[in-house]
Each structure stands twice: as C-alpha cells, then as structure tokens.
C-alpha cells in the first residue's frame, strides 16, 4: 500500500451514483453526469492533491480510471469508516452533496492513514470476477435444489414442476463447469501459477479453494501476520473495560474468507491436514470446537501469508 507523503492542500470529494456524481472541491458542490467525457473534462480543470470516493457497486470505476489517467491520487474509502467519521462530526443530514463535502473533511484530516488506490492486475481482476460468479451460481443451485426437495414441490407440483427444477439445475451445473474451466486456465497463467502451487501444496486446499482465497485476499505475502489475520476477519479483538475481561470475538475484515476457509479447517477436526496436532492441542487445553476451528483458519491464513512472502522474496 502507498500513502501520500505530504498533507494535501485541496481534496476532491466525490459521491457516485448510477447516472450522476456529486462533487465538492472545498468551495462549491457540483453535479455532473457519470460519463467518461464529462468526468475527464471536470478533473482536468481541478487543482487537487487527493480524490476521495467510496465503493458504489462498480459505478465508481470510470472515475477511478480517469484519475489514474491524469495521475491524480485517489482513495476509495471504507463505507463504514466514512459513515462513522460523518456521524462523529454531528452530521445528521444525508444527501449526495453533504457526503461529498464530508469526504473532503475526511481526506484533509485522515490523509496520512488513507491508502491510495492502484489498478488491479488484469489476471487478478478476472479471477475475482470468475470466483464471484461461481459463488452466485452455486448459491442459485443450492436454492433450486432446496425448492425441488420441498414437500409442496414433490406432492403438489407433479412432473411438470419437477421438469423445471431438473432443467434449471442442468443449466446451472453446466455453467459452473464452464466457470471452473475458466478459473483453472487462469490459475495456470504466469502471474498466478506460483501462488496457486503454493496454496494447493497445503493439505486440504484444492484448486477451487486456492482460487477463491487468492481472489479474496490478493494482498497475501505483502503483510505481517497480524495484518493478514485482521484482513481475513480472523483476528480476536479484546473486549475489556476496567476489571472486566470480556470474551474476545472476531470482527471486521473480509467475511468471505471465513466461508472459504471453514471446510479446510474442518480437515483438522477430522484428523487430516497439516494442522491436526494444532487443533488437538487446542481442544486438549479446553477450547471449544468452534474456537479451535477459528484458530485453525487463522493459522492457515498466517501460514499462507508467510509462504507467499517467502516466495516473493525469492523472486526478488
């Protein structure tokens, strides 16, 4: 991650919607169409040191690409952190112009801790899109299988209804196979093949899990162990106040990682994989099974982060 090396004199706050974007440059708020030509024309007239926006389902991509073309530093803010900052300033109103104005204040105050956005590697971006699409297809397949097994479908639907379930499941299975083939081909590309080999070398992690993990945490190998656990949403946060020592819980991070790692962690509970002894030791020490599984998931992430880091150091 890279950061600004000096305080910005002027920030540009941009609240992005589907068709328009609200822009505040520190003096006036403006609304312009969310179109490449208009955004480029506006940015060329701006004299700013930092642009702040937030994720809006992909509608911010044009803005980000134009900032990259004009070499304008841009930070894509975490929505929760930004909203908490706005509330801390006592702001109760909500509009696009207000949000854009508050982004300027956010950038001027927090600039030193705001990582700048960099374009993803094309292979990583495509892998992320494929993994996300596979997860959508699998979710649809599970939903359709549940509908097909429902008592009302079996007893009241008859053959006509059963045929619709069968036809749709056939299509979904075929599409999942096609996406799996695309993921497999991409994992053999030059920029991903070494990480794929390193991940699949760990017992309990296959190609599908490795692809999902690399897509979910492309930063693996570039962090320390605490950062890796926190980014994966597997770091236990303290809950203490005065003499109270509360139960530590995992919060924040990227929840999808926990879903990805649950089954590999279950390998240890079933007596297979690299972390069997680690799991048994935790259970022997009185840890609950679910706590031990969470610790195994954290161990997997930390171990993979170290192996990816060693791989990067060898390449350099």
N, C-alpha and C positions, 0 to 999 in steps of 0.2 A: 504494500500500500504506500502511496505517496501523499504528501501533505503540502500545503502552502508553506513557504519559508519566511513570509513576512505578512503582517496584517493587511487585509485588503482595504483599500481606500473606499471603494464602492462595490456593493453587491447587487446582483440582479435576482429578485425573487420571481419564480415562475410557477403559477398554479395551472396545471394542464388538465384540460377536459377533452372530450372526443372531437369537438368541432372548433373550439376556441381555446386560447390560453390567455390568462390574466397575468400581466407583467408589471412589476413595480421596481423602479430603478433607484429608489431612495428619495424621489421627488414627486412623481406622478404615477398613477396606475393607468395602464392601457390594456385594452383587449384587442387581440389580433387573431386572425384565423390560424388554426393549427395546420398550416400548409408550409411546405418546404420553402417556397419562394418568399413568402411574407416573413417567415422566421429569419431567413438569411438576411433579408433587407433590414430588418429591425436590429439584428445583432451587430451588423456592420456599423450601424450608427451609434451603438452603445460603447461607452468608455467605462468598462467594469473589470474588476480583478477576479471575481468569483461569481458563478451562476449556481443558484440553488433551486432544485426541483424535488419532487417526490414521485415514487412509482405510481403509475396510473394505468396499470393493465397493458402497457406497451404503447400507449398513446404519446408517451414522452420520448420515444425513440428518435423521431425526426429532430426534435430539439437537441438531443444528445449528439446526434451525428453532425448537426450543423455547428455545434460548439467545438466538436473535435476538429472539423474542417477549418475553423477560424482560430484554433488553438486557444480557446477560452477554457480555463479551469472550471470544472463542473462537479458538484457534489449532489448525488441522489440521496436525499435524506431518508432515514428510517422514519416511517409514518408515526409510530408510537412515540419516539423520542421528540419528534417535531410537535406533535399534539400536546405532549406533556410540557414542553417549553412554552407553548402558547398559553396553556392554562396557568402556568406559573407566573405569567405576566398579567394575570387577571382578565384576560380577554375572553368574553363570553359570546360575542357575536361570531357568526360564521358566514363568510362569503368568499368568493374566489379572490377578490381584491384584498380582503383582510388577510387571507392566508398568504398571498404573495408578499404583502407588507411585512408580515411576521417572519417570513423566510429570510428577508433582508436582515432583520434584527438577529435571527438565529445565526446567520453566516458571519455577521460582524462580531458577535460575542463568542461563538464556538469554533471559529475558523481553524484554530491550531489542532483540534481533535477530529476534524472532518476529512476523511479520506477522499481523494479525488477519483472520479470515475475514469476508467480506462476500458476501451473496447475489448470485448471477449475474443479469445482465439476462435476463428470460424469453426473449427472442429468441436471445440467445447460447447459453443453455442448450438450447433446442430445436435450434438449428443444430448444436451439439456432438453431441447425441443422433442427429440425422439423418446427420451425417458418419460417426459411429462405426458406425451401422447399415449405411451404404453400404459401408464398408470390409469389414464382416463378409460382406455379400452378394457382393462382388467376390471375396473370398478363397474363399468356397464355390463360386463359379462357376469359378474357376481350378482348384480341386481336382477338380471334376466333369469339366471339360474334359480334365484330365490322365488321369483314370480312363478316360474314353471313348477316349482315344488310345493307351492301354496295349496292348501286343501281346496279352496274355491276353484283354482285352475284345473285341478285333477278331476273334481267331481262334477263341476258345472260347465266347464269350458268345452269339453269334448275334443274330438280330433281336430277341429278347425283351429281352436285356440292353441292346442299343442303344436300344430304345424307352424304357427307364427313364432313360437318360442324356439323351435328347432331351427327355423330358417335364420332368425336373427343371431342365434348362438353360432351357427355355422359361419356367418359373415364375420362376426367378432373374432372367432378363433382364427380365421384366415388372415384378418388384418393384424392380429397380434403376431402371427408367424412372420408376416412381411416386415413388421416393425423390428422384430427380433433379428431378422437377417440384416436389416439396415444398421442396427446397433452393432452387431457382430463385425460387419465390414468396417464400420467407423472405428471400432476399438483396435483394429489392426493398422490404422493409419499411423504415420510416422510420429505425430505429436502425442498420441495416446497409447501406443503399443507398450512402451516400457512401464507406464503406470498400471496398465491393465495386467501385465505379467506380475508386477509386484503385488498387486491386490489379490489376484487369483492364486498366488503362491501361498497365501494364508488359508489353512484348512477351514472349510465352512463357507468360503466366499467363492461363488461361481461367477461366470461372466456377466449374468444379468445383475447380480448384486453389486459387482465391481463397477459396472457402467452407471448404475443408479447412484452409487456413492461418489464416484468421480464427478458426476453431473451436479450432485447436491453440494459437495464441498470441493470445488476446484482448487481452493487455497491450501489443501493438504500438502505438507512438505515445506511450506513457507511460514510456518508459525511455530511457537513453542508449545509445550504440552498443555499448558493451562488455556491458552488461546484456542487450541484445537478442541478441547473438551467444551469450552464455553460456546464456541461457534456451532458445535453439533447439538447444543442444548442438553448436554450430559454433565454439566458441572453442578455439584450440590452447593446451593447458596445458603449461607448461615441465616438463622432466624433467632437472633439474640437481642435481649434488652435488659439491662441491669443484671439481676441474678437469674433471669430466665434464660435457659439454654433450650431453644426450640428445635423441632425436627427439621433437618436440612432437606430441601426439596430442589429438584431440577427445574429450572425455569429458563425462558428465553431461548436464544439460539434458533436453530432451524429444526422444527419438529419432525419434518420428513425424514431426517437422518435416523431418529429413533425407530421409526417404522421400518426403515431399510435394514437396520442392524438387529432387530428383535430376533429374527429366525437364526442368523449366525450365532447370536448369543445363546440361543436355545440349544445349540450343538454342545456347548459346555455343560449345560444342565443334563443333557442326555448321555454324557460321558464321551463325547467326541470333540475333536478340535484341539487347538493349541492351549486353550485356557481352562482345561478341565481341572487341573490342580488348583488354579487360582479360584475357581468357583467353589470347589470343595472346601478350601481353606476358609472362605467367607462364611459358608454355611456352618462349618465346624465352630466358627467364632460367634455364632448366634445371629448372623444376619438373616433377614427374611429373604425368601427366594427371589421376590421381585426386586429387592435392593441388590442382591447379588447379581441378578441379570443386568441391572442398570450399570453396575460396576464393570461387568464384562464388556458391555457395549462401549463404555468409556475407555476401557483397556484396548479394545480393538481400534478405536479412532486414534488414540495416542500412539499405539504401535505402528499403525499405517502411516501416520504423520512422520514418525521417526524414520521409517524405511524410505518414504518418498524423499525426505530431506537428505538422507544419505545418498540416494540415487542422484539427486540434483547436484550435490557436492562432487560426486564422482564425474558427472558430465562436465562440470565447470573446471 
